[in-house]
Amino acid sequence: MKENVFYGKGMGPIKRDFPDIYEAIVELNDAVYTGKVIDYKTQKFIALAIAASNSDDRAVKKQIQSAINEFNATKDEIMDVLRIVLLTSGMPPFVKAVKILYEVME
């Protein structure tokens, strides 16, 4: 279910030129996204909330796309996540993330 997809623009060169570092990142990813106690879908939504709270447009878009592709996440589910962003991080990151959600859903 979980894919090793890394969205940072620098990951391609790291994978190609520094495979030992890339493998360490893959192992860290596997250690974090275990789904042992909190299921992977919930972990994915937490990652989305963090990206949205940080106003990281690129990461928000990728997390939304990933949630839709991997879990068939609905607009309503994603909006539930973004409501928490509104409460904890304020209007600007919330509005940016909602804009991205609607762009992805079109």
N, C-alpha and C positions, 0 to 999 in steps of 0.2 A: 504494500500500500504506500509506504513512505518512499519518496524518491530522493536521491541525492542530487538535487538541483540547487546550485548556488548562484545567486543573482548578482553578486558583486562583479563589476566590470573587470576587475583584476584576476578573477579566478581562472580564466582561460590560460593566461601566461603562467600562473602558479602551477596549474595542472601539468602544463607542458614542460616548464623549465625547472620546477621544484617539486617533483612527485612525492618526496618525503613529507613536505609541508602539506601538500594537498591531501595525502593519506591521513595525516594527523587531523586535518579539518573534517574529513569524512568520519573518522572514528569519534571525534567530539560530537558531531551531528548525530551519530548513532547512539551515543551515550545520553544525549539530551532528549531526543525524541524517542523515548522507549515505549510510551503508552502503557506502562506498568500500572500506575495508579490513576493518572489522568489520561483518558483516551487520547489518541493522536489527533482526532478532530478538534477536541478542546484545546490541545496544545497549539494546533494550527491557528485557532481563533485568538489565543493569547498572543502569538507572534504577530498576527494582524493588528491587534490592539496596540501593541508596542510600536510597531512601524507607524501606525496612524498617529499615535501620541507624539512621536518624534517628527511628524510632518514629513516623512520620507516618501515622497510621491511614488518613486520607482518601486520601493519595497512594498508599499501599500498595493499598488497595481499587481505586482507579482504574487503577493499573498492572497489577494482576492481571486486572481486567476487560478492559483493552486487550490484554494478551498473549493472553488466551483468544479475544477477538473477532477480532483481527487475524491470529493465527498458530495458532489452535486449540491453544494451549499446554495441556499436560496437567498434572494435579496433580503427577505425578512430576517433570516438568521444573521446575515452580515450586518444588517442594521442594528440588531440587538447588541452585537459587539461594538459597533460605532456609538451607540447610546452611552456605553460605559466611557468611551473616549471623551464624549461631550462632558460628562460629569467630572471626570478626573483630569482632563487636559484642556478643556475649554472649547470655545466656538471655532477658532481658526483651524485647528487640526481636524475637528469633526467635519466642518464644511468641506475642506479639501478632500477628505476621505470619501464623503458622500458623493462628491463630484466624480471622483475616480470610479466609485462603485457604479454609478449610472453610465459612465463611459464604457466600462467593461461589460455591463449587462446589455448594451445596445447591439 
